[in-house]
Amino acid sequence: MAPVAVRSYRPSDHSAGRRLWAELTRQQNEMYGETDDDGGAGFEEYLTRLDLSGLWVADHADDGVIGMVGLIMRNRAGVVEPVVVTITHRHKGVGRKLLQHVAAEAKKRSMTSLTISPSSRNVEAIRSLHAAGYDVVSSIELTMDLDRHPHAWQQEGLELQGLPFRN
């Protein structure tokens, strides 16, 4: 594999960042049976966040920007959002490299912890994050499905504190 360098986001990375954001949004929508496709428009709003502490990209020697990770400030803690690697470069250590970089940046900023909120259905991401050191459950977000779309939520799910949940 050609070398991959993690570096700070530049304005010239905008189209690649928007493409990665669109890819991440599409994947999340597919997981939950959603049809909305913003084409990466959410990236524009993300870039205007006042609590955005940093944004870095994985720059592949041959293919250009293939991944991205952001760091949001929450007092002395940080939130990793987003982390995305283009599908053709997954399972090659790029995500791990991005996560290591954002952790090093958080330490430089004297942050006390990092959190990340993967989708409960994204088992691959959860396993990767656990392997990267994210092994503390710090909060749980629960959803009440008001529309009761049977396709939207998988019946088999997970158990927390002895209670069954769909995901």
N, C-alpha and C positions, 0 to 999 in steps of 0.2 A: 504494500500500500504506500502511496506517495505520502510525504510528510504532511501533518496537520498541525498548524500553529493556532493557539488561542490568543486573540488580541482584542483590544477595545473596538467597539462598534464605531464605524465612521459614517458620515452622511452618504458616502458613495455605496454603502452596504444596504441602503434603503430598500431597493427592489428585492434583494435577496432576503432581507428580514421580513418583508411583507409576504413573500412566497412561502417562507418557513412558517409564518403565522397562519397562513391559509391552510397549509398542510396539517398543522397541529389542530386547527379548528375542524377541518374535514374529518380527521381521524376521530376526534371526540364526538362529532355528530354521528358518524357511522356506528360508534359503540352504543349510542343511545337511540338510534333510529330517527334522528332529527334530519331535517332536510335543508335547514338554513345554511347558506354559504355566503359569508361576507366577503369572500375574495381577498381576505387579508386586511380589510378596512379597520378591524380592531387594533391593528398594529399602530395606526395613526394616533388613536386615543392613548394607547400604552406609552408611546413616546412622550406624551405631554404630562405624564404623572410627576407630581412634585416630589413624591417619595422614592422615585427611581434613583438608586444609588450607583448603579453601573449596569452596563450591557456589553457583553462580549460575544464574539463570533468564533467559530471554528473555521479556519481558512485552509482549505485543501490546496496543495501545490498545483494540481491539475484542474480541479473542478470548482475552485473558488469557495464561496461561503456555503458550508454544508450543515452548520449547526449554530445554535444561539442559546445563550443563557442570560437571564436578568436577575438583578438583586434589588429588592424593595426593602426600605428601612422601616422598622417598627421599633422605635426607641433604640434600645441596645441590641435588639435581635434583628435578624434578617429573614426575608421570605424569598425563596428561589422561585421566580416566575418570569417568563416561561423557561422551560428547558425543552429543546426540540432538536432532533437530528433528522435530516432528510432520509427518507426510507431507503435509498440506495446505499447509505453509509452507516446504517444501524448495525449493531453487533460487531463493531470493529474498534471499540474503545473510545469513540469520539465523545459520547455522552459522559463517560467516566472522566475524560480529560476536562470537559466543560465543568462538571461538578467539582472536581479538584480545584480548578481555577477559581470558581466562585467562592469556595470555602477559604482559600488562601486570601482572597480579596476581603472577605468578611473579617478574617483575623486581623488583617492590616488596619481595618476600621474599628478594631476593638469590640466587635459584636460578640455577644455571649452565646448565641445559638443561631441555627438556621432551621427553617421549617420549609416544607414543600407539601403540596396537596395534590397528589395524583388522583385520577379518577378511580373509584373503587373497582371498576371493571378492568382497568388496565393492569392486569396481573404482571405482565412483562415489565412495565415501568416500576411497579411496587417491588418486584424482585431486584431490579437493577439498583433502585434507590436504597434498599436494605443492604445490598452488597457494598454500596458506597458509604455506608455508615449511618444512614437515616433509620435508626432502629428504636426510636422512642415515639410512642403514640401520644401526642400532646393535645389533640382535640379530635372531635368527631362531628361531622356535619351530617345531619339526617334530613331527609326529604319526605314530605307527604305528597303522594301522587294524586292530585285532585281530579285529573282527567281519567285515571285508571286505564291507561293504554296498555294492554297486555304485552305488546311488542316492545314497549319502552323499557321495561324492567325485567331482568331475568329472575325467575322464581328461585333458582338455586342461588345462594348468596354466601353470606358469611355469618359467623356467630360472634357476638361481642357480649361479654359479661353474661353469658348463658342465654342470650336472646337472639332469635333468628332475624336476619335482615335480608331483603332482596338487594340486588345491586345492578 
